[in-house]
Amino acid sequence: MEGKVVLYDSNNAKIGETYTRRARQLVKQQRASWVDESQGAIKFAPGMEHMDDPAPTDMPSYDIDPRADKELMKLAKRRVHARFAFRLHASLLPILSAFFILIYALTDPGGYFWPVWPILAIGLGVAIHGAVYKLMFGSSMTDKITREYEQLRFEHSWVNSDDRRG
């Protein structure tokens, strides 16, 4: 049960699971407290388990301050720049295609349609660029990186915490 924490109500009855990040938020808000040595479960304070909760317990909550987390900000910048570069590259394909076809139409309209070769070459470059972008920043890779990042943050937070039991 990687990254999950068991939830107990104030009567010690299991009521569900949540992500460790959300569990830490509940403890910080003093709505719950840790109940075991391995930090794998929290118990709600009396009356707190039924309060309106802005974030569902089965969804991760992201409240990271970009200024405080430089690595996450660096990744966000890389993604924005990569997305911009791909869109710029892809937007050049129709522009250059029209340019080559215009040259063809003005010089040799009935002859061999040579613009197909530079259009295919540029199209292949855009396709490769898109594939690399998808591999680096696609949803499955991003999800894996996010899970690993959250696990490392969780492990690191307990190493430096005064609340660590042991």
C-alpha positions in Angstrom: 0.0 0.0 0.0 2.6 2.5 -1.2 1.9 6.1 -0.3 -1.5 5.3 1.4 -2.6 5.7 5.0 -5.5 4.0 6.7 -8.1 6.3 8.2 -9.9 5.5 11.5 -12.7 7.4 13.1 -12.7 8.5 16.7 -14.2 5.1 17.7 -11.3 3.2 16.1 -13.4 1.9 13.2 -11.6 1.8 9.8 -13.4 4.3 7.5 -11.1 4.3 4.4 -7.7 5.2 3.0 -6.0 8.4 1.8 -2.7 9.4 0.4 0.1 10.2 2.9 0.3 13.8 1.8 -3.4 14.3 2.7 -2.9 12.5 6.0 -0.2 14.9 6.9 -2.5 17.8 6.1 -5.2 16.4 8.4 -2.7 16.0 11.2 -1.3 19.5 10.6 -4.9 20.9 10.8 -5.3 19.0 14.1 -8.2 17.0 12.7 -6.4 13.7 13.1 -3.3 12.2 14.8 -0.9 9.4 14.0 -1.8 6.1 15.7 1.0 3.7 14.9 4.8 3.6 14.9 5.1 3.1 11.2 3.0 6.2 10.5 0.7 4.0 8.3 -2.6 5.1 10.0 -4.3 8.2 11.4 -7.2 8.5 13.7 -9.7 11.4 13.5 -10.3 13.6 16.5 -13.9 13.3 17.8 -16.4 15.1 15.5 -13.7 15.8 12.9 -14.3 12.9 10.5 -17.6 14.3 9.1 -16.5 17.9 8.6 -16.8 19.2 5.1 -13.5 18.2 3.4 -12.4 20.4 0.4 -10.3 17.6 -0.9 -11.6 14.0 -1.3 -9.7 11.5 0.8 -9.0 9.3 -2.2 -7.3 12.0 -4.3 -3.9 13.5 -3.8 -3.8 17.1 -2.6 -1.1 19.4 -4.0 -0.4 22.5 -1.9 3.3 22.9 -2.8 4.6 26.5 -2.9 6.5 26.8 -6.2 8.9 29.3 -4.6 9.8 26.9 -1.8 10.2 23.9 -4.1 12.8 24.8 -6.7 13.1 21.4 -8.3 9.3 21.3 -9.0 9.5 24.8 -10.4 12.4 23.8 -12.6 10.4 20.8 -14.0 7.4 23.0 -14.6 9.6 25.5 -16.6 11.1 22.7 -18.6 7.6 21.4 -19.5 6.4 24.8 -20.5 9.5 25.5 -22.7 9.3 22.0 -24.3 5.6 22.5 -25.1 6.3 25.9 -26.6 9.2 24.5 -28.7 7.0 21.6 -30.0 4.1 23.9 -30.9 6.5 26.3 -32.7 8.1 23.5 -34.6 4.7 22.0 -35.5 3.4 25.4 -36.7 6.2 25.7 -39.2 5.1 22.7 -41.1 2.1 24.2 -42.8 3.9 27.5 -43.3 6.9 25.9 -45.0 4.7 23.5 -46.9 2.7 26.4 -48.4 6.0 28.2 -49.2 7.4 25.2 -51.1 4.1 24.6 -53.0 4.0 28.3 -53.9 7.5 28.1 -55.3 6.5 24.9 -57.2 3.4 26.6 -58.6 5.3 29.7 -59.8 8.3 27.8 -61.3 7.2 24.4 -62.7 3.4 23.9 -62.2 3.1 20.8 -64.4 6.3 19.1 -63.6 7.5 16.7 -60.9 6.0 17.6 -57.5 9.3 18.0 -55.6 7.8 19.8 -52.6 6.6 16.4 -51.2 10.2 15.7 -50.1 10.9 18.7 -48.0 7.4 18.5 -46.6 7.9 14.9 -45.6 11.3 15.7 -44.1 9.9 18.5 -42.0 6.9 16.4 -41.0 9.2 13.6 -39.9 11.1 16.1 -37.7 7.9 17.3 -36.1 6.8 13.7 -35.5 10.1 12.8 -33.8 9.9 16.0 -31.8 6.3 15.1 -30.7 7.3 11.6 -29.8 10.3 12.8 -27.7 8.0 15.3 -26.0 5.4 12.6 -25.3 8.0 10.3 -23.8 9.5 12.9 -21.6 6.3 14.6 -20.4 3.6 12.2 -21.3 1.0 11.4 -18.6 2.3 7.9 -17.8 5.9 9.1 -17.3 4.7 12.2 -15.4 2.6 10.0 -13.1 5.5 7.7 -12.4 7.8 10.7 -11.7 5.2 12.3 -9.5 4.7 9.1 -7.4 8.4 8.7 -7.0 8.8 12.4 -6.1 6.0 12.2 -3.5 7.6 9.0 -2.0 11.0 10.7 -1.7 9.4 13.8 -0.1 7.5 11.6 2.4 10.7 9.7 3.3 12.7 12.9 3.6 10.1 14.6 5.7 10.2 11.9 8.3 14.0 11.8 8.4 14.1 15.5 9.4 11.0 15.5 11.6 11.0 15.9 15.3 7.8 13.8 15.5 9.6 10.7 14.3 9.2 7.8 16.7 11.8 5.1 17.0 
